[in-house]
Amino acid sequence: MTLPPRDEVAARVALTDSVARDGVALTDPVATDGVALITGAASGIGAAVARRCAARGMRVVIADRNERGGRSVADETGGRFVAVDVGVPEANNRAVSMVMRELGRLDVAVLNAGIPGRCTLTDFTPDRYRQTMRTNLDGVVYGVHAVMAPMRRQGGGSIVVMASMAGLTGSPDLFYATAKHAVLGLVRSAATPLASAGIRINALCPGFVDTPILAPVRQDLLGRGFPLAHPDEAATAVEEILAAGKTGQAWLLQAGEPAYPIEPPEIPLRT
């Protein structure tokens, strides 16, 4: 691999850092008759986002491995359902192809599918580690790649990736946190090249949200005094991200508080 000149590398890093810190304003592509694809939308945050998009007049596509739950949300929102395992590249491509074939455009993609970690360093197995990464990281990469081409052809779009507060700090669920840190790196690094095509990409980093993924530890969290956000709070945050018209940002959401963008540290690049 041949690296670009030193000055060009410095300029690219500075631009990417600026985008992540300050955001870049782009024309809002979301119209009331727009189309939204939401992964992991059979329940929890994804279902709440689907309901909110439908309420604002958008046509929604529910993508999930849970066919029964996904079809239920699709029926409720007047949307469509497509069965998707986000950890399989071809499944993401098929879902996007269906959206374009049946609805003709794709304005918003909310890449929300996620699972809790399957192991730690003490009970580590490669298979359980890969289960965590294939959904929480690979599924986001495959999703971004799948929606990028149609959004570019139509002149723009908006991608919202569901990260986590664990991607800003750390977590006992360490491989879940590892994946979410990587997702934020993807968002901040992809924002600049995608902006040239009019595509925005941002991340929402929720704290504890009362969803099925939290069910195993819900009572323990409540017993420790941690408030749980309602999925509707996350849906509101997604709306705010879409309306902000920026790209490359990570927004933090905690129960009972409005979401807001978190600035990464400003690191001077030595040249």
Phi and psi in degrees as a GROMACS rama.xvg file:
@    title "Ramachandran Plot"
@    xaxis  label "Phi"
@    yaxis  label "Psi"
@TYPE xy
-98.396  122.704  THR-2
-79.7092  146.752  LEU-3
-68.6965  168.239  PRO-4
-56.8822  154.205  PRO-5
-55.3989  -43.9329  ARG-6
-64.4364  -35.6804  ASP-7
-68.7173  -40.0399  GLU-8
-59.8753  -46.1433  VAL-9
-60.952  -40.9568  ALA-10
-65.8189  -40.87  ALA-11
-64.9935  -43.5666  ARG-12
-63.2731  -43.0461  VAL-13
-62.6446  -41.3774  ALA-14
-66.0854  -44.9652  LEU-15
-62.1721  -41.3962  THR-16
-63.9033  -40.2004  ASP-17
-65.7789  -41.1353  SER-18
-61.8675  -45.7202  VAL-19
-65.3757  -32.5754  ALA-20
-82.8778  -43.0683  ARG-21
-110.715  -16.1837  ASP-22
76.1626  161.963  GLY-23
-125.505  127.223  VAL-24
-77.3805  128.994  ALA-25
-127.645  159.571  LEU-26
-62.8536  132.498  THR-27
-70.5446  115.839  ASP-28
-86.007  -0.713055  PRO-29
-86.0359  112.294  VAL-30
-105.059  164.424  ALA-31
-66.1795  -19.4243  THR-32
-105.625  20.4571  ASP-33
-72.1426  174.778  GLY-34
-119.019  131.34  VAL-35
-121.837  131.541  ALA-36
-106.938  124.988  LEU-37
-124.33  120.729  ILE-38
-89.2969  155.181  THR-39
61.0827  38.3179  GLY-40
-102.216  13.2974  ALA-41
-75.5481  -15.6731  ALA-42
-162.891  177.18  SER-43
59.7096  -138.885  GLY-44
-61.4242  -43.7773  ILE-45
-59.6534  -43.2683  GLY-46
-64.8324  -40.3487  ALA-47
-63.7831  -40.6232  ALA-48
-65.0592  -41.471  VAL-49
-61.0251  -44.4733  ALA-50
-62.1775  -40.4702  ARG-51
-67.6759  -41.9457  ARG-52
-63.268  -42.6379  CYS-53
-63.8073  -37.7287  ALA-54
-64.996  -29.0965  ALA-55
-88.7048  7.30613  ARG-56
95.8119  6.12801  GLY-57
-81.8296  153.469  MET-58
-88.878  128.675  ARG-59
-114.787  147.176  VAL-60
-121.909  121.08  VAL-61
-93.3679  119.873  ILE-62
-116.835  123.566  ALA-63
-165.857  158.231  ASP-64
-78.6043  -22.8083  ARG-65
-83.2446  94.3895  ASN-66
-67.136  -42.6264  GLU-67
-62.2436  -50.187  ARG-68
-66.3145  -38.7935  GLY-69
-65.7579  -43.1448  GLY-70
-66.2388  -33.7469  ARG-71
-63.5439  -45.0468  SER-72
-66.862  -38.108  VAL-73
-62.4066  -43.148  ALA-74
-63.2354  -41.9042  ASP-75
-64.1135  -35.636  GLU-76
-98.7752  0.710385  THR-77
68.4447  26.0874  GLY-78
-102.942  -164.212  GLY-79
-116.803  154.615  ARG-80
-117.061  140.065  PHE-81
-136.415  130.839  VAL-82
-76.8755  124.945  ALA-83
-141.581  129.335  VAL-84
-100.42  104.686  ASP-85
-64.8877  -16.9939  VAL-86
-77.4765  1.15075  GLY-87
-114.24  117.136  VAL-88
-54.8713  -44.5741  PRO-89
-63.7956  -31.2546  GLU-90
-66.4892  -40.0862  ALA-91
-63.3325  -43.6858  ASN-92
-63.2169  -40.8351  ASN-93
-64.6212  -40.4457  ARG-94
-62.9574  -44.7778  ALA-95
-66.8399  -38.4247  VAL-96
-61.2132  -40.462  SER-97
-62.8947  -42.8058  MET-98
-58.815  -47.6296  VAL-99
-69.1203  -36.8887  MET-100
-68.005  -41.6027  ARG-101
-92.856  -27.8028  GLU-102
-119.088  -15.3202  LEU-103
85.0969  -10.0749  GLY-104
-161.98  168.346  ARG-105
-144.689  108.711  LEU-106
-94.7895  -36.4838  ASP-107
-134.933  134.32  VAL-108
-124.239  120.045  ALA-109
-107.934  106.59  VAL-110
-92.6363  91.4776  LEU-111
-110.146  -16.9694  ASN-112
-57.7265  135.171  ALA-113
-163.375  158.632  GLY-114
-135.975  157.493  ILE-115
-70.9248  161.898  PRO-116
-62.0557  149.179  GLY-117
-101.294  -8.59794  ARG-118
-164.019  171.766  CYS-119
-123.88  -173.761  THR-120
-67.9484  -26.7502  LEU-121
-82.841  -28.3125  THR-122
-117.789  34.4157  ASP-123
-66.6149  135.246  PHE-124
-137.251  143.618  THR-125
-56.9093  -37.2251  PRO-126
-64.7899  -45.3883  ASP-127
-71.0557  -33.8846  ARG-128
-61.2807  -45.7766  TYR-129
-66.2362  -32.966  ARG-130
-58.2496  -42.9165  GLN-131
-65.1537  -46.4059  THR-132
-73.6015  -33.9687  MET-133
-65.9925  -32.1482  ARG-134
-88.0499  -49.0117  THR-135
-79.359  -24.2366  ASN-136
-119.034  -56.8617  LEU-137
-57.8462  -40.8823  ASP-138
-61.3438  -33.3437  GLY-139
-71.9715  -45.5753  VAL-140
-59.1933  -47.4207  VAL-141
-64.5128  -37.0123  TYR-142
-65.9538  -46.4745  GLY-143
-59.0476  -45.0266  VAL-144
-63.0699  -38.5265  HIS-145
-69.0462  -38.928  ALA-146
-85.6959  -14.5136  VAL-147
-62.9034  -46.6905  MET-148
-64.3305  -49.9149  ALA-149
-64.921  -35.318  PRO-150
-64.5058  -40.0444  MET-151
-64.1325  -42.1329  ARG-152
-63.3786  -34.2844  ARG-153
-90.1039  -0.416351  GLN-154
97.766  6.55617  GLY-155
150.815  176.778  GLY-156
171.989  179.48  GLY-157
-136.124  129.23  SER-158
-112.858  127.284  ILE-159
-117.979  121.411  VAL-160
-102.063  134.055  VAL-161
-86.6992  104.255  MET-162
-95.2617  -133.203  ALA-163
-171.581  155.069  SER-164
-58.1  -27.5537  MET-165
-64.5031  -20.6187  ALA-166
-82.4143  -8.63071  GLY-167
-101.707  -23.8201  LEU-168
-124.296  -106.112  THR-169
-161.738  179.148  GLY-170
-162.231  148.651  SER-171
-59.502  -27.5571  PRO-172
-82.7536  77.3341  ASP-173
-71.1125  -31.8932  LEU-174
-80.5523  -26.3186  PHE-175
-61.8307  -47.7674  TYR-176
-63.0263  -39.5502  ALA-177
-58.551  -45.4022  THR-178
-62.6631  -41.3699  ALA-179
-70.21  -35.1195  LYS-180
-60.6068  -42.5239  HIS-181
-64.6864  -38.2076  ALA-182
-60.3682  -42.4433  VAL-183
-64.7166  -37.1446  LEU-184
-61.9846  -39.5672  GLY-185
-62.8803  -47.6735  LEU-186
-60.5327  -48.0634  VAL-187
-69.5653  -31.8445  ARG-188
-83.7454  -32.0917  SER-189
-82.0037  -16.9671  ALA-190
-58.5749  -43.176  ALA-191
-66.8485  -51.7934  THR-192
-65.1115  -33.7264  PRO-193
-71.5361  -29.6832  LEU-194
-60.564  -30.7285  ALA-195
-65.7182  -19.7969  SER-196
-100.886  7.75171  ALA-197
77.6443  17.4582  GLY-198
-101.794  126.136  ILE-199
-95.9343  145.457  ARG-200
-139.487  125.75  ILE-201
-138.809  166.265  ASN-202
-124.646  142.07  ALA-203
-105.549  131.582  LEU-204
-116.132  84.4545  CYS-205
-75.276  149.911  PRO-206
-80.3772  -131.438  GLY-207
-84.0297  118.583  PHE-208
-119.459  137.94  VAL-209
-75.9751  81.2653  ASP-210
-130.219  168.431  THR-211
-57.096  -30.4543  PRO-212
-64.5323  -22.8841  ILE-213
-94.8954  -3.615  LEU-214
-53.5914  -42.0541  ALA-215
-63.2925  -24.6944  PRO-216
-117.92  8.61679  VAL-217
-58.3627  -51.4349  ARG-218
-65.6604  -35.7358  GLN-219
-64.7759  -42.6743  ASP-220
-63.0293  -45.4633  LEU-221
-63.2462  -39.2283  LEU-222
-65.1454  -26.5763  GLY-223
-88.539  -0.741895  ARG-224
88.1345  14.4984  GLY-225
-84.071  123.794  PHE-226
-73.4956  146.076  PRO-227
-107.895  129.02  LEU-228
-73.9712  150.584  ALA-229
-84.3545  146.316  HIS-230
-53.0586  -30.0648  PRO-231
-62.0606  -29.2329  ASP-232
-65.3088  -37.1695  GLU-233
-68.746  -38.061  ALA-234
-62.3592  -40.5918  ALA-235
-61.8356  -41.626  THR-236
-62.9444  -40.4001  ALA-237
-61.6324  -43.2771  VAL-238
-56.721  -43.3377  GLU-239
-66.305  -38.4581  GLU-240
-63.1769  -44.475  ILE-241
-63.3077  -38.0736  LEU-242
-77.4433  -21.16  ALA-243
-69.5882  -25.419  ALA-244
71.0276  23.2282  GLY-245
-112.677  170.571  LYS-246
-140.071  156.784  THR-247
78.7307  18.9099  GLY-248
-106.983  152.762  GLN-249
-115.515  118.306  ALA-250
-102.73  131.515  TRP-251
-94.968  135.54  LEU-252
-128.805  126.925  LEU-253
-127.911  156.802  GLN-254
-55.1453  131.023  ALA-255
76.6758  3.57126  GLY-256
-124.672  148.9  GLU-257
-69.0888  147.964  PRO-258
-73.2931  152.016  ALA-259
-153.706  153.509  TYR-260
-75.1137  138.524  PRO-261
-97.9771  127.29  ILE-262
-84.1967  131.077  GLU-263
-72.3098  161.696  PRO-264
-64.3451  142.668  PRO-265
-88.2999  114.54  GLU-266
-112.532  114.92  ILE-267
-68.5721  133.69  PRO-268
-91.9433  120.984  LEU-269
-76.6849  132.188  ARG-270
